[in-house]
Amino acid sequence: MLLALVVGCLLCLGTYALSGLWPRSRDAWLLGFGIAAAMVMLGVGSYGIRRRLPGAPLGRAATWLKVHLFGGVLFGVLVLMHSQFRFPAGGMNRVLWVLSLWVTATGLIGLWIQRWIPRAIASGLSDEVLYDRIPELVRSLGQRAETFVASCSDPIQAFYQTNLAAMFAAPQASFVYYADVTGGRHARKKQFEYLSHALGGEERGKLDRLERMYKAKLELDAHLSLQRALRWWLVAHVPFSIVLVVLVVLHVIFVLSY
């Protein structure tokens, strides 16, 4: 499929280069590129319909996704050819041009995010967590931590209030997890090790239990941060894609009518 995309883009660019040999028919060529872009866009947009019909005998979802992704790239190339690789004149043309490139770019970013997040979770986190359950799980974990710390010695209680209480109070998304899915867990472990040397055997065991709760909280925050990136991407891509489809259809009707 990737080879087909490369060949298709090269053929389109080659056609664009050849169209320069007939300057008198340049407008016709540009119109053809625009129509081709609109047709590809409709094909790409049909993936949304396929997603809402999971049980329909319409072929594998993975194949549709590849067509959606690679067709989106081809659509962007055709739009650039249609505009002669320049920022067009006219308000509507500029809106369509910007929207087209935005949707193409966010589609490629989405491809990277959807591949990166599962790998990041698998590489550094122990369990999968549903995004909508994270606030509830954090609240429950915070309550258990507060109850448990109340039964610990003064040094552990002071350590908890100074270093951990605010973190256990609520979910905390952070860009830190994009660089290190563990949230710097190994570096923070030294705080626990330093206190552990000053505790007796029983209290040291309690500190170890508190550290396990702390690790669980870091994992929940990591899930929140990573899965939120996917939610943000959907907002940045899907609504603009729908608007683009509507505007392109109206644009084609207007051009063919006049």
Secondary structure by P-SEA (a helix, b strand, c coil): caaaaaaaaaaaaaaaaaaaacccaaaaaaaaaaaaaaaaaaaaaaaaaaaaccccccccaaaaaaaaaaaaaaaaaaaaaaacccccccaaaaaaaaaaaaaaaaaaaaaaaaaaaaaaaaacccbbbbccaaaaaaaaaaaaaaaaaaaccaaaaaaaaacccccccbbbbcccccccccccccccaaaaaaaaaaccaaaaaaaaaaaaaaaaaaaaaaaaaaaaaaaaaaaacaaaaaaaaaaaaaaaaaaaac
